[in-house]
Amino acid sequence: MSNKQFEFKKAQIERYVKAEYEKKFRKNARISLRKRQKFMGDMSRKVSKKFGKDVLCLIDFAKGGFFSLISPSYTESTNLGRLFDSFVHTQIAYTSHCLERFSARADTNENCIIKMDSYMGEALLTYGENLGYLTCPSGVFAYEVMGGRMIIKTYINFNLLSEKQINKFYGSGTATVLPREYITDDHSQSDFKLIDEYEESPDQPLT
């Protein structure tokens, strides 16, 4: 990208990551996979917090050091506010409002676009079930289709949904996407049962 502001930011990030790397590891030291993963996770959080939640920072370890590849999400201004393109899903963009809501409600300092992209993989499977909404185990995305693109307007995490909304978005047709912590193998601890379980044991009342 021939963007002076981006080039300046890129140089800042690379200097920052290099300094953190030199504090963490000795020169020419062998770095285990576990330590590499931890360092990359730490850098993802720190870079997002310090330089912006729309920056993708990839760290490639090499003999005697590393180099980083910095890529900001493509953005544009619209009547819905500033839009940030997905890193993974073509034709999907997130509003700045969605980024702020996701950051607060998911309580994360990580790169929000990377995190939302991972949720979006599951959420897109529910396209068409609820007009204007996509659901995944962690919550609900509200969207609008504009000019052939899907604009993700906001995010509501599962714990903020009302009982009526849970029934709407996670009813009998979509119960299989409930978060794992809401599922139990002990029938006596359940608040409801899937219909196929009930059919296998008709003498037991629904709970």
C-alpha positions, 0 to 999 in steps of 0.5 A, spaced: 500 500 500 502 506 497 500 510 504 504 514 508 500 514 514 500 506 513 508 506 512 509 510 518 504 505 522 507 499 519 515 501 521 512 503 528 509 496 529 515 492 527 520 496 531 515 495 537 514 487 535 522 487 534 523 490 541 518 485 545 522 479 541 529 481 543 526 482 550 523 475 550 528 471 546 536 470 546 539 471 539 539 465 535 536 461 541 531 455 539 524 457 540 519 451 541 512 451 538 509 453 545 513 459 546 512 461 539 504 461 539 504 464 546 509 470 543 504 471 537 498 471 541 501 476 546 503 480 540 496 480 537 493 483 543 498 488 545 499 490 537 491 491 537 491 495 544 496 499 542 495 500 534 488 499 533 483 493 533 483 493 525 491 491 524 493 484 522 500 482 525 503 476 522 510 474 525 514 469 521 520 466 525 526 465 522 533 463 524 536 468 528 530 472 528 523 474 525 520 479 520 513 481 521 507 483 515 503 488 517 496 489 514 490 493 516 483 492 514 481 496 508 476 501 510 471 506 507 466 511 509 459 510 508 452 512 511 453 507 516 459 510 518 466 507 517 466 500 514 472 495 515 473 489 510 473 482 513 480 479 512 477 472 511 470 473 508 469 476 501 463 481 501 463 482 508 464 488 512 464 490 519 461 497 521 465 501 526 459 501 531 460 493 530 467 493 532 466 497 538 460 493 541 464 486 539 470 489 543 466 491 549 461 485 549 466 480 548 471 483 553 477 482 548 483 486 547 485 482 541 484 484 533 476 484 533 476 483 525 480 476 526 476 474 532 469 476 528 471 472 522 472 466 526 465 467 529 462 469 522 464 462 519 459 459 523 454 464 523 454 464 515 451 457 516 445 460 519 443 465 513 436 465 511 434 462 518 432 469 521 432 475 516 437 480 518 440 476 523 446 471 523 447 466 530 453 463 532 454 459 539 457 466 542 452 470 540 448 474 534 450 479 529 445 484 525 446 485 518 444 489 512 445 487 505 448 493 501 450 493 494 451 485 494 455 486 500 453 483 507 454 489 512 455 487 519 452 492 523 452 490 531 454 484 535 450 481 541 453 476 545 449 470 548 448 473 555 445 479 553 439 476 549 432 475 553 429 469 553 424 471 548 430 472 543 434 466 545 427 462 543 427 466 537 434 465 535 436 458 538 429 455 538 428 447 536 431 448 529 437 451 531 438 448 538 445 444 536 448 451 536 447 452 543 454 454 547 457 448 550 456 450 557 449 450 556 449 443 554 449 437 559 449 429 559 445 429 565 438 429 563 436 431 570 440 437 570 437 439 563 432 445 562 429 442 556 430 436 551 431 435 544 425 432 541 429 426 539 431 424 546 424 425 548 422 420 543 427 415 545 424 415 552 417 417 552 415 415 559 420 421 562 417 428 562 420 434 558 424 438 563 
